[in-house]
Amino acid sequence: MNQAVVLAQMARAFGARPAISRGTDVVWDYRIFAERVSRVASGLRALGLEPGDRVAIVMKNVAEYYEVMYGIWHAGLVAVPVNAKLHAKEHAYILEHSGSRVAFTTPDLAESISGVRTEIPTLAHIVTTGTEAYADLVAHAPMPIAETKPEDLAWLFYTSGTTGRPKGAMLTHRNLMSQTMNYLADVDVIDPGDCMIHAAPMSHGSGIYGLPHVARAANNIVPASGGFDVAETLALIEHWKGCSFFFAPTMVTRLINTPNIREADLSNLKTIVYGGAPMYLEDVKRALDILGPKLVEIYGQGEAPMTITGLPKHIYTDTAHPRWEHRIGSTGFPRTDVEVRVVDDDGAPVPNGETGEVICRGDVVMAGYWNNPDATAASLRDGWLWTGDVGAFDEDGFLTLKDRSKDVIISGGTNIYPREVEEVLLRHPAVLECAVIGKPHRDWGEEVIAFLRLHPGETVEDEDLDQLCLDNIARFKRPKAYHRLDDLPKNNYGKILKTELRNMAG
């Protein structure tokens, strides 16, 4: 089913409910929101676009974001949400590679996109919110929702591209419906009056999780700043009831480490779904202590959006379970409509406790990579998505991710998983963030190197970190050097860029 149909049904049944808000102000209810979406769709078709054409959304988080996205689907077109924080050359690559016919921008990005327009032969129109051109688009007469098939392309999700050019994961209407239903089945119940606050980029996970909130006629709220500011986030939680968020783990740690967080009024906070990178055990325990049982972890990829395994709230509260710490440090168990295996290089399942590559299949798995048959063939094999992640199942079916396969350190012929070392280093009260990499070594192949970001005003000696490691993990896993940084390099989704750290290490 086209997601625009879901919106239309909610508008018919619950038209007076708040649909889109900015800060503490309601912008549109569901009736007005659905009508404006229909007008945007009509305006796009009037520009000469045909079903299947791609439309890029190069916008920061604003109230118009979903108006544009649902308008694209209403018209039978393909949305290409692009991270607003990318460089202009990166924007140009995605627009050119996707063959986008139209690009929507916010005023702060209009000049940048216009500057690369000559590099994109397919790009016929740039439409900026708040301009006469945008108003003209919304002024068109409403149109019926375009007919689409479940296998039709709906969203081109471009990967973060930390190891090369980003690839466009082709997500169909079936994929989007599968992840929407899976949220409602496995992640959380959305009640009347609940809301989703989009402090993380709507081009990514936060935007994806707005879909199930539309499917329950909930309120989608864009912070006035358009991003994540802890003070603003706390004020919005105090104002709106039933608040949910999608956060990268770094956002959770920023929230729980803000001064006076224990004095904040968090009574309206319902759920924080986190994913996209590991959340270390010590951070999880601190978050539970400060926020209460409000956490849900999800493991997914752009290729299987937000949906491979999950860790629901009731696992976090089951403190009497003998493996409670192990469980809350895992990524949970397979989601309802996804089959997950851990396999060796030949695709044979490995025994519980042994590591291998995580593969999955189900209706949420992408159709392939846009215009990249070689990458598609490498990632999709016999209906299974090979994720590139290394993990292991325990005897209860809980999956623990070790690392990306490219991040595993091989020293003296032995695999060392950086996350295991990182978990130990984070136990030191002075360490706020850390990342462990392998540095080339003539004799051993690689040696373990740690990069640390300390809490403000804190210091720690290498000898103390060495002893912490020796007390908890095998000697050969202990870092051979510790580098302290004011901040760890991250991409625009909050993931630590280990490629940059390897370049620093030499």
PyMOL commands that set and color helices and strands:
alter all, ss='L'
color gray80, all
select helices_A, chain A and resi 3-13+30-46+64-74+88-98+107-115+117-119+132-138+173-187+205-214+230-239+249-256+261-263+281-291+313-317+324-328+373-379+405-407+418-425+462-470+475-477+498-505
alter helices_A, ss='H'
color red, helices_A
select strands_A, chain A and resi 18-22+25-29+54-58+78-81+102-105+125-128+153-158+168-172+195-197+219-222+243-247+269-274+295-301+304-311+333-334+338-343+356-362+380-381+384-393+399-404+409-411+414-416+431-441+445-454+481-484
alter strands_A, ss='S'
color yellow, strands_A
deselect
rebuild
show_as cartoon
